[in-house]
Amino acid sequence: MPRQLTFAAVAAVSVLALAACKPPAPPPSQAALLDPIGRDFIALALEVDNYDPGFVDAYYGPPEAQATAKTKPRTAEQLKAEAQRLMAAAEKVDPATLTPIEAKRRAYLIGQSKAAFTRLEMKGGKNMPFQDEAEALFGVRPDLKPLESYDAVLAKIEALAPGPGDLPSRVDAFNKRYIVPADKLDAVMKAAIAECRKRTMAHIALPTNEKFDLEFVKNKPWSGYNWYKGNGHSLIQVNTDLPVRIGRAVDLGCHEGYPGHHVLNLLNEENLTKKRGWVEFAVNPLYGPQSLISEGSANYGIELAFPGDDQLKFEKEVLYPLAGLDPKTADAYDQMRKASAGLVGAQNTIADAYLAGRIDKDTAIAQLMKYGPSAKPTATQRLSFIDTYRSYIINYGIGKDMVQAHIEKAGDQDARWKAMETLLSEPSVSSDLK
């Protein structure tokens, strides 16, 4: 008979067997390798702004770094080489050794460095097809639909604005009934922003020092802008080149403020720059994969803060009376607003043709008027935005759709707010939404 194993021998064999089955320990984290890349990225972004004014949308880091970037900038060729070096350095960091949020930081540094390189190439004279440019800068290749595919949306709008004359003229006449008088605009905007803030703070804890200043400006290619100053402080500007309609109050309040750009920037500052010491988030480049997150979350934030008919109800009860407009007409305007939202993608198609030189300025304005539908001054302002920011326009519609799909997978309204807070608090880029 074979000799029986003692208890100790059996135990030893079991331990050895378990050890053989145990997965190997993960390699040591390389997260610290990202720190110098982050520091060098600040200098890169600040210096790129010399060649691409407006590349830096916000900066709240040490002022001496900004001063150095202005007085001792490297050449454009040196900066392109630096952008490539930072991309390569970040790519060498093994994502398998990183936590999920550290892996997001790595992806952020790669994508933002690539965008800086791309903008320098463009400023140097390189022409890129619209879709290639958008993909290089924002990490998403837009699907461009033929303009005729939006004709069904125009048919719905036709029914909402019947009468003589062409559709852009009829829609313009319709919209003029909803213009906020200039002497009421400050009160209407502040009431809208306050409501956006209240609804956001019911779900997201904001630092006690956060605040914003509101300013009305002219001669800008955009309708609204958030300039983040650091320490939870934003300057929100509203462009009054064109009359501001009642529906823009909540839209701008959410998009530029709560839970939009203001909240994203202050959460990045609190959670990434201050708590984690990830210094690269003290600079916010306008171009990069995070821009799709920024604009998409700002646009989806309107629906998140005002689900269902909440926006219409608030406008009827508060904003229409403040503006001296008749709340009984609010439903008609709401229908027009919702129908017009189906035309957002048409601007991408028009921009592609215009920036490639396949259509001239007058044709682009005519197409923007038709697929606005809008009067010539509004279409001209939209084309000015396209001239200034080019493929950036994809971030509003495509970004909103991608953020919405990502957030609404979370479940009910409370879960969606939690998912939104996570998205705004981490170094998220467009690839995180796929």
N, C-alpha and C positions, 0 to 999 in steps of 0.2 A: 504493500500500500504506500502511496506517496505520503511523505511527511506533511502533517498539517502545519500551516503558518501560524505563528503566534499572533496575538492581538496587536502587539507593537509592530510586527512586520506588515500586517494587513493595513494598519494605519499609515505606515510609511509609504506603502505602495499607493494607497488612495491619495495621499498628498502629492506624490509625484505625478499621478494621473491627472489630478486637478490642475497642477502647474502646467502640464503639457497642453491642456485644453484652454487655459487662460489666454485671452488675446494679448498681444504685445502692448506694452505701454506706449501711449502716443508720444511722438517726438516732442521735445521741449518747445514751448511757445516761442515764436519769433516776433511777437507783438512789439517788442521794444525797438525792432529795426524800423518800424514805421515812424517813430518819433522824429528822427532827423529829416526824414522825407517830408513830414508835415511842416517842420520849421523852414526847410528850403522852399516848400511850395508857397509860403507867404511871400518871400522875396520875389519868387517867380511871378506870382499874380500881380503884385504891386508894380513890378517893372514892366510887365506886359501892358499895363494901363497907359504907359507913356506912348506906346505905339498904337494902341487900340483904346482911345479914351472912352470911358464908360465900362470897360471890361470888369473893373472892380465896382460892384454894386454897393457894397458896404464894407467898412473896415473899422474895427474898434480895438485893435491891438496897440502895441507900443507906438507912439507917434514917431519915434526916432527911426523905426523901420520904414515908415512911409517917407520920411524926409530923405533917408539914404537912397530909396528907390527913385526919388525925383532928381537928386543931385548927382548920383553915380550909377546911372542905369547901364546895364550891359547892352551890347548891340542886339538887334533882332535875331541875327544868326546864332549868337551865343545863347540867347534865351530859348530858341528852338532846340538847340543841343541840350540845354538844361532840362527842358520839358521831356525830351526823350530819355534823358538819364533818370529822371524821377519815375517815369513810367516803368522803365526796365528794373529799377531798384525795387519798386513796389511789387512788380510781377514776380520777382525772385523770392518774395516772402511766401512761404508755403501756407496756403489757406487752411490746410488740414491741422495746423498747429494753433489756429486762432479760434477764439470764441465767435459766435455769430455776429456780434456787434463789431468785433475787431476785423472780421472778414468784410463787413460793410465798409469800414474805414479804408481798408486796402482797396476795395473796388472804387470808392470815392476818389482816392488819390490818383488812381490810374485814369479814371474817366475825366477828372478835372484837368489833369496834366495833358491828356490828349486833346481836350478842348482848347487849352491855351496854345498848344502847338498848331492846331487847326486855324485858330483866329490869326496867329502870326503869319501863317501861310497865306491866308486870305488877304490880309493887309499888305502882304508882299506882292499881290497881284494874281494869286492863283484863283481861277474860277472853277467852282465845283457845281455839278448838277444839284438841284434843290434837295432831292432825296439823299444824295451822298453827303451833302453838307449837314443836313439834319441828323443823319446817323452818326457822323463823326463828332458833332458837337453834343448831341443829347441822347445818343444811344438808342434811338428809335428810327426806323425807316418808315416814313408816312405812306399810307396807301392813298393815292391821289385818284379821286373819282372824276369822271367826266362831268362837266357842268350840267349836261342834260339830265343827269341822274337826280338833280335837285329840283327839277321842274314840278314834280309832284308836291313838294313843299310850297313852291310858289302858288300852286293852285289852291292850297288851303288858305294861304294869306290873301289871295284874290277874293275869296269868299268873306273874309273878315274886313276887307276895305273895298266895298263895291262903289261903283260910280264912274263918272267920266274921267278921262285922262289916263296916263300910263300908271303902272303899279307903283313905281318909286314915288311919284308925285302924290298918289293917294295915301300911301303909307306915311309919307312925310306929313301930310295934312292931318292924318289920324294922330300921329305922335305929338304934333304940336299942342294938342289938347291936354297933354300930360307933362308939359314943361313946368319945372319948379321955378316960380318967380325968383329973380336974383336976390331980393330982400328977404326971402324965406329960406334960401338954400342953406345957410349956416345952421339954422335951427333944425331943418330936416335932416341934414347929414349927421349932426351930433346926436339926434334922437335915434337914427338908424344904427350908428356905431355903438351907442350905449346898449341897444337891444342885442346886437350881435355879441357884444362883450358879456352881457348878462347870461345869455344862452350858452356861451362857451364856458364861462366860469362855473356853470352848473355841472360841468363834466370834467374840466381840466383845471387843476390848481395852478394859478399863475403867481409869480413872485409879487410881493407887496409893493415893490418899487416900480412896477411896470406902468407905463403911461404913453400917451401919444399927443402930438400937436397936430391940429388941422389947419391947412393952408389952401387958399384958392389961387391958382396960377393961370397963365396964358402962354401961348406960343410953344406948345409941346406936342409931340407926335402921339402921345398916349392920353387916355382919359383919366387915369388915376395912377398914383405911384406911392410906394412905401420906401422911405429912406430910413434904414435902421441905423441908430446912432450908438448902440451899446447900452449896457446897464438897463435893459428892459425899456428903452425909450425909442420911439419911432416918430418920424415926421410923415404924416399922410397928406399928400397933395392931390387936389382935384382940379383937373383942367377945365376951365370955363370958356375955351375958345368957341365951343358949340354949346347950346342950351343943354342943361342937365334934366333928363326926364325922371319922373318919380321913381321908376323901377330901378334906376341906377343907385339910389341911396343905399338900399340894403345890399345890393350887389357889391358896391365899393366898400361898404362897411365890413362885410365879411371877407372879401377878397384881399383888401389891403390891410385889414385889421384882424378881426376875430372870426373864425379860427385860422385866418389866412397868413399873409406874410409876416405880420407883427408877431404872431404867436410862434410860427416856425422859427424865426430868428431868435426870439428870446429863449425858447426851449433849447435850441442848439447852443446858445451861449451858456445857459445854466447847466445843461447836462453833459455837454461835450467839452467846451472850452474851460469852464470853471471846475466842474467835478472830476473830469477825466484828464484835464490838462492837454487836450488835443488842440494845440494852438492854431492849426490850420483853419479851424472854424471861426477864427476872429476875422477872416477875410471871406467875403461872399462874392465869388465871380458871377457875372451875369450869365456867362455861357458855360454849360456843362450839364452832365446828366442829372444833377440835382435840380436844375431849372424846370425840368418836366415835373418833378415832384412838387416844387414850389408853386408853379402856376396851376398844375392839376389839382392839388389839394386846396388851393385858394378858391378855385372855381367850384369844386365839389363841396367845399365848406359852406357854401350858400344853402345847398339842399340839406346838408347835415344839420345846420343850425335852424333851418326853417323847413322841416319835413312836411310833405303833403301840401295843404293849403295855408300853412302857417304864415308864409310871407304875405299872401294876399290878405289874410285876416289882419295882420299887423299894419299893413299899409292902409287898409280901410279905416281901422280904428284910430291910428295915430298919425301916419304920415300925410294922408290926403287932407285931413283937417288942418294940420300944421302948414301945408303948402297952399291952403285955400282952394283945393280942388274938390270936385264932387265925388265922394266915395261910391255913389251909385254907378259910376262909370268904370270902376276898378276892374270888374270882371272882364269887360271887353278888352282892356289893356293887357290883362293877364293872359288872355287867350292869344293875343297878338305876340306877346313876349315868348310864350311857350312854342308857338308855331315857328317863329323866327329862329329859335335855337337850333332847328334842324338844318340851317344853312351854314353853320360854322365851318364845316369842312370845305365849302366852296372857296373860301379865301385861300386855302392851301393850294388848290388847283390854279387859281388865278395868279398867286404869287410865283408858283413854279414857272408858268408861261412868261410872266413879266420879267422875272430876274434872269431868265435864260435868253431874253431878247426876242422871243417868239411873238410877243404882242408889245405895242408901244404904250406910253403912259395914258393916252386918251382912251385907248381900247380897254386898258386895265381899269380905269375909272368907270367906264361904261359898264363893264362886267360887274364891278363891285356895286354899282347902283342897282343893277338888275337883281343880283343875287344877295343884296343886303336885306331886303330892298331898302334903298335909302336915297336921300337927296344928294346932289353933287358935293356939297361941303363935307358931309359925313364920309362919302366914298373917298374924297380927296385926302381927308385925315387918315383914313385906313391905309391908303397907299403910302402916305408919308411914314406910317409905322413900318410898313413892309420895306420901304427904302432904307430905313434906319436899322431895323432889327432882323431883316431877312427871314431865315427859316425858324427863328425864335417863335413865330406865330403858331407853330404846330403844338406848342406846349399847352395852349389854352384848351383846345378841343380834344386832341388826342390824350393829353395829360389828364384832363378831367375824366375822360372815359376810363382810362387805365386805373386811376386812383379810385374811382367809384367801384369798379369791378373788384378791386383789391379789398377795399374797406367793407363792402356789403357782403363779402363772404364770411365776415365775422359773426353775423347773426342779427340780433335785435338792435334797437337804437343805442342802448347802453354799451353793447359790445362794439358797435361801430365807432362810438366816441373813443373807446379805449384803443381800438386799432388806429384811429386817427392820431391820438396822442403819441402812440409808439412810432408811427410813421414820421411825425414831426420832431420827435426827440432823438432820432437816430440818424446816422449819416447815410440816409437812403438815397438810392439812385434809380434810374428808370428800370434797370434790370431786376430790381427787387420786386417789381410789380408783375413780372411775366410769369 
